[in-house]
Amino acid sequence: MLTTEPLPTAIVLAILGTLLVASALFSRAGERLGIPVALIFLTVGMLAGSEGIGRIAFEDYRLAYRLGTAALVFILFDGGLNTPLAMVRRAGGAAFVLATVGVVGTAALLAIGAHATGLAWDEAMLIGAIVSSTDAAAVFALLRGRGVSLQRRVSATIEVEAGANDPMAVILTMVVTNGMVLGGASLGWHIPVTVITQIVVGVSLGLAIGFGSRYLLARAQLAAGGLYAVLLVGIALLAYALPTLLDGSGFLGVYVAAITLGNGRLPYKPGLLRVHDALAWLSQATMFLMLGLLVFPSRLLEAAPVGLLIAAMLFVVARPLTVWICLLPFRFRPREITYIGWVGLRGAVPIILATYPVLAGAPGARPIFDTVFFVVVIGALIPGTTAAPLAQWLGLASSDAPPPQAVLEIESIQPLNGELLSFYIDEALPIAGERLADIPFPGGTSVTLILRGRELVAPKGSTLLAPGDHVYIFARNEDRELVQLMFGNPEAH
C-alpha cells in the first residue's frame, strides 16, 4: 500500500524548525537594537506567510485560538511559578486595581476615541475591550537583555498587573462579542455579574488547585524525576480548564495556582522551573510565529490609518490617564506613574482575543482583527523600544546586584533541613574584605563556593570576600536569619 508519509510530515517539521531557529537567532540582534522579542517572532511569521517570501497559506482562526490559549496557559503558569509572595504583597493592591478598574477604564476611554474615528459603537467597544490588558513580559525581557532592571515596587506592580489583568480583558471581549452577535442581549447588568463570577471562581479554584497540588507533589513517589515536569504540565492545564468549565476565569486560575505552587517546597524545584521557563519561551515563539502567519500585510496597510489613531489614543491618552487615576491613592511618585502608564505593552493576548469575534461571526470582525494586530505592532515598536532608556531617564533603574556568571543549585525530591543561598558582596557590607575564618558563621553553616567574575574560588579560611563576589552558603533553616543579618537578602535566580 502506497503512502505519502513521511514526506509531508518531514516538510512541516522542517518549516517549523527553520522558523524557530530563525526567530531565536534574530532575537539576539533584536535585543541589541532594543526591539522586543515578540515583534521578532511576529515579523518572521509574517515573512513566512502567504504574502511573504515563504508563501505559507494559513488562515485557521480556530486553530490559532486553541493553540494560542494553550501557549498563554504555559506562559502564565511560568510567570506565576516565578512570582514571590513578597512581590504580590508589595504591589497586590495597586496591581489589582489596575487589573480590574484600570482595564475597564482603558477600554472605555479607548472606545470613545475609536468611535471618534468613525467606527460604530459596538466595534469601538470591542477594540477597546480587546486591547485593554497589558503584557509586561516582553518589556522585562527587553530590559534584562539591555542590562537594566527596575526598582522593586515599579517592577512588582507591572509584573503582577500583567499576570492578573488578562481575565478582565477576556471577559469584556466575550461579553461585547456576544452582544454584537445576539443584538445586545448580553450587555447591561450581565457584565458586572460575569466579572465577579469569573474572578471569584478563578481565584478560588486556583488556590484550591495550587494547595492541592503542593500536597500531591510532596507525597507523590514517581518513577523518574522527569515525570514531575509532566505532572506539573497536567496541573497547569487543569488549572485553566476547570475554572473555565465552571464559568470562571481560567487565566486567573492558572496564574493563582502557579503562584501558590511556586511559593511552596517542590521536589526538583530548580529543574522544574527551568523546564517551565523553556516551555514558556517555546510557547511564546510558536504562538507569535503562528499569529504572524495569520496576518495579511496588505490588509494591515488598509487598517493603518485607523490603527495609528487608535494606537496613539491608547498609548498617549487612555492608558496613561487610567493609570494616573488608579495609582494616585497608592502614593506612587509621578515619575513612577508615568513609567507604568507608558509601558503598557500589548502582546499576544489582544491578538488571540481578536480571533474570538471572527470565530463567533461578529460583524466587521476581520477588519477589527487587522486593526488590533496593527496596534500591537505599534506598541512593540514605540513603548517597547523606549522602555529601557525611559527607565534610565526617569531614574527608575534599580541598583540591584548584577547576576552571577553561574548558578549553583541543590535538587532534591524531599524537603531538606537547609538550603543553598547565594549572596552578592556589596562594598557596604561589614563582611566585605574579611577573611572567612574571621566571620562568625553558625555551626551548621558553610561557604561552598565563591564566584569572582568568571573565576571559581574554592573557599578556605584565609579567603578574603571581595566586593563583587557572589558567595554560595549552605545554611540550615534555623540559621537563615542570622546569615542574612551578615550578608543581606539572598539573590533570586
PEJOFEN-V231455 format. One record per pair of residues at least 4 apart in sequence whose C-alpha atoms are under 6 Angstrom apart, sorted by the first residue. I is the first residue (numbers start at 1). GAP is how many residues later the second one is. D is the distance in whole Angstrom. If there is no record, write none. Layout:
# PEJOFEN-V231455
[[I;GAP;D] [I;GAP;D]]
This chain:
# PEJOFEN-V231455
[[10;4;6] [13;4;6] [22;4;6] [23;4;6] [23;18;5] [27;10;5] [30;5;5] [31;4;6] [34;351;5] [35;350;6] [36;102;6] [36;106;6] [41;247;5] [41;248;5] [42;246;5] [42;247;5] [42;250;5] [45;244;4] [45;247;4] [45;248;5] [46;246;4] [46;247;5] [47;5;4] [47;6;6] [48;4;5] [48;5;6] [48;6;4] [49;5;6] [49;6;5] [49;7;5] [49;244;5] [50;5;4] [50;6;5] [50;7;5] [51;4;6] [58;236;6] [59;235;5] [61;294;6] [63;4;6] [64;4;6] [65;4;6] [65;287;6] [68;219;6] [71;212;5] [72;4;6] [73;4;6] [74;206;5] [75;205;5] [76;179;6] [77;177;6] [77;178;6] [77;181;5] [78;198;6] [78;199;6] [80;175;5] [80;178;5] [80;179;4] [81;177;5] [81;178;5] [81;181;4] [86;4;6] [87;69;6] [88;4;5] [91;4;6] [91;65;6] [91;66;5] [92;4;6] [95;4;6] [95;62;5] [95;65;6] [95;66;5] [97;4;5] [98;4;4] [99;4;6] [99;62;5] [99;65;6] [99;66;4] [101;4;6] [102;4;6] [102;220;6] [103;29;5] [103;30;6] [105;217;6] [106;4;6] [106;26;6] [106;212;5] [106;213;6] [107;4;6] [107;21;4] [107;22;5] [107;25;5] [109;209;5] [110;4;6] [110;18;5] [110;208;6] [111;13;5] [111;14;5] [111;17;5] [114;10;5] [115;4;5] [115;6;6] [115;9;5] [119;5;6] [126;50;6] [128;4;6] [129;40;6] [129;43;5] [129;44;5] [130;43;6] [130;220;5] [131;219;5] [132;37;6] [133;32;6] [133;33;6] [133;36;6] [134;28;6] [134;210;5] [134;211;5] [134;212;5] [135;27;5] [135;210;5] [135;211;5] [135;212;5] [136;26;6] [143;5;5] [143;245;6] [144;4;6] [149;248;6] [149;249;5] [150;5;5] [150;246;6] [150;247;5] [150;248;5] [151;245;6] [151;246;6] [151;247;4] [152;4;6] [156;4;6] [157;4;6] [161;4;6] [167;82;6] [167;84;6] [167;85;6] [173;4;6] [174;4;6] [177;180;6] [178;4;6] [179;4;5] [179;5;4] [179;6;6] [179;7;5] [179;8;6] [180;4;6] [181;181;5] [197;4;6] [198;4;6] [198;50;4] [198;51;5] [199;4;6] [200;4;6] [201;4;6] [201;47;5] [202;4;6] [202;41;5] [202;46;5] [202;47;5] [202;50;5] [202;51;4] [203;50;6] [205;4;6] [206;4;6] [206;47;4] [206;50;5] [206;51;4] [207;50;5] [208;4;6] [209;4;6] [209;48;6] [210;47;4] [210;50;5] [210;51;5] [213;4;6] [216;4;6] [229;43;6] [235;4;6] [238;4;6] [239;14;6] [239;15;5] [240;10;4] [240;11;6] [240;13;6] [240;14;5] [243;5;5] [243;6;6] [243;7;5] [244;4;5] [244;5;6] [244;6;5] [258;4;6] [267;145;6] [267;146;4] [268;143;5] [268;144;5] [268;145;6] [276;4;6] [283;4;6] [288;4;6] [300;70;6] [303;4;6] [303;68;5] [304;4;6] [307;4;6] [307;64;5] [307;67;6] [307;68;6] [311;64;5] [312;4;6] [313;4;5] [314;4;5] [314;5;6] [315;4;6] [317;4;6] [319;22;6] [320;21;4] [323;4;6] [323;18;5] [324;4;6] [337;4;6] [343;40;6] [345;34;6] [346;30;5] [349;4;6] [350;4;6] [354;15;5] [357;5;5] [357;8;5] [358;7;5] [379;4;6] [380;4;5] [381;4;6] [383;4;6] [386;4;6] [391;5;5] [391;6;6] [392;5;5] [417;59;6] [417;60;6] [418;57;5] [418;58;4] [418;59;5] [419;55;6] [419;56;6] [420;53;6] [420;54;4] [421;51;6] [421;52;5] [422;49;6] [422;50;4] [422;68;5] [422;69;5] [423;47;6] [423;48;5] [423;67;5] [423;68;6] [424;45;6] [424;46;5] [425;42;5] [425;43;5] [425;44;5] [426;41;5] [427;5;6] [427;40;5] [432;33;6] [432;34;6] [432;35;6] [433;31;6] [433;32;5] [433;33;5] [434;30;5] [434;31;6] [435;27;6] [435;28;5] [435;29;4] [436;25;5] [436;27;6] [437;24;4] [445;29;6] [445;30;5] [446;27;6] [446;28;5] [447;25;6] [447;26;4] [448;24;6] [448;25;6] [449;9;6] [449;10;6] [449;23;5] [450;7;5] [450;20;6] [450;21;5] [451;4;6] [451;5;5] [451;18;6] [451;19;5] [452;17;5] [475;5;6] [484;4;5] [484;5;6]]
